[in-house]
Amino acid sequence: MNGKEVSFSNSDDIYAIYCTAETMNLKEDPVKTNAGIHYKTDVTGFVPGNREDVLEAVNVMQSKPYQIIIQDGNGNYLLAGTQSYPLRLTAILQVGTKVSDPAGYQVHFTGQTILRARFINNPF
């Protein structure tokens, strides 16, 4: 990262995830300690689809560290997490008994960071 520019050295571990409209959220709770302030960072969303390919992707992704790029409701891009303080994925399966009930995974990318999410230029 250089200023607001983000570049990728390779695309081996880049995942594009579709989340249902208006389910993406970024929350940063500041925590004051003797060492200073850190942030409990949580990026959440709902990934639709209770399918085997989604399950396989979730299983692969749960073992890796992440920096997350999200676009907010105003069109701004933010980068949450850093290489030194990455976020980790937890995915919770949700299924209902009715056809109209949503089925898919509630995803949480969480971690403790020393920086708030940074505004970045469109990386795509």
C-alpha positions in Angstrom: 0.0 0.0 0.0 1.3 3.4 -1.0 -0.9 6.2 0.2 -4.3 5.3 -1.0 -3.1 3.0 -3.7 -3.3 -0.7 -3.2 -1.3 -3.2 -5.3 -1.2 -6.9 -5.3 2.0 -8.9 -5.9 0.0 -11.9 -7.1 -3.6 -13.0 -7.2 -3.2 -16.5 -5.7 -4.9 -15.7 -2.4 -7.4 -13.0 -3.7 -11.1 -14.0 -3.3 -14.0 -12.0 -4.6 -17.1 -12.8 -2.4 -20.6 -11.8 -3.3 -22.7 -10.8 -0.3 -26.4 -10.2 -0.4 -27.2 -6.5 -0.9 -27.1 -4.4 2.2 -25.7 -7.1 4.4 -22.0 -5.9 4.5 -21.0 -4.1 7.7 -17.7 -2.9 9.1 -17.5 -2.4 12.8 -14.4 -1.1 14.7 -14.7 -1.0 18.5 -11.8 0.9 20.1 -10.2 -0.8 23.2 -8.0 1.2 25.4 -5.2 -0.7 27.1 -1.9 0.1 28.9 -0.2 -0.4 25.5 -2.5 2.1 23.7 -5.6 1.8 21.6 -6.4 -1.2 19.4 -9.6 -2.0 17.5 -11.8 -5.0 17.5 -12.5 -5.1 13.8 -15.4 -7.1 12.4 -16.4 -7.2 8.7 -19.7 -9.1 8.2 -21.9 -10.1 5.4 -24.3 -12.8 4.2 -23.1 -15.1 1.4 -26.1 -16.8 -0.2 -26.1 -20.4 -1.2 -26.2 -23.6 0.8 -24.2 -25.4 -1.9 -21.2 -27.7 -2.0 -19.0 -25.2 -3.9 -19.7 -22.5 -1.3 -18.9 -24.9 1.5 -15.6 -25.9 -0.2 -14.6 -22.2 -0.6 -15.5 -21.5 3.0 -13.4 -24.4 4.2 -10.3 -23.3 2.2 -10.7 -19.7 3.3 -11.0 -20.3 7.0 -7.4 -21.2 7.4 -5.9 -18.0 6.0 -5.3 -14.4 7.1 -7.0 -11.6 5.3 -7.0 -7.9 4.5 -10.5 -7.0 3.4 -11.5 -4.5 0.8 -15.1 -3.3 1.2 -17.2 -0.7 -0.6 -19.5 1.3 1.7 -22.9 2.7 0.8 -21.4 5.9 -0.4 -19.1 4.2 -2.9 -15.9 4.6 -0.8 -13.4 1.7 -0.7 -11.9 0.8 2.7 -9.1 -1.6 3.6 -9.6 -3.4 6.9 -6.7 -5.3 8.5 -3.0 -5.3 7.7 -0.4 -7.8 6.8 0.9 -7.7 10.4 -2.7 -7.5 11.9 -4.9 -9.6 9.6 -8.5 -10.6 9.9 -9.7 -14.2 10.2 -12.8 -15.8 8.7 -15.6 -17.5 10.6 -18.6 -18.7 8.6 -21.9 -19.7 10.2 -24.3 -21.7 8.1 -27.9 -20.5 8.2 -30.8 -22.5 6.7 -34.5 -22.3 7.4 -37.4 -24.7 7.1 -39.3 -22.6 4.6 -38.4 -22.1 0.9 -38.5 -18.3 1.5 -36.0 -18.5 4.4 -32.5 -17.4 3.4 -29.9 -20.1 3.1 -26.2 -19.4 3.1 -23.3 -18.3 5.3 -23.1 -15.4 7.7 -19.4 -14.5 7.4 -17.3 -12.6 9.9 -13.8 -11.4 9.2 -12.5 -10.5 12.7 -9.3 -9.5 14.4 -7.5 -7.0 16.6 -5.9 -4.2 14.6 -3.8 -1.2 15.6 -5.2 0.9 12.8 -8.7 1.8 11.7 -9.8 0.8 8.2 -8.1 3.1 5.7 -9.8 4.8 2.7 -8.2 3.6 -0.5 -8.7 4.3 -4.2 -10.7 1.9 -6.3 -8.4 -1.1 -6.5 -10.3 -2.8 -9.3 
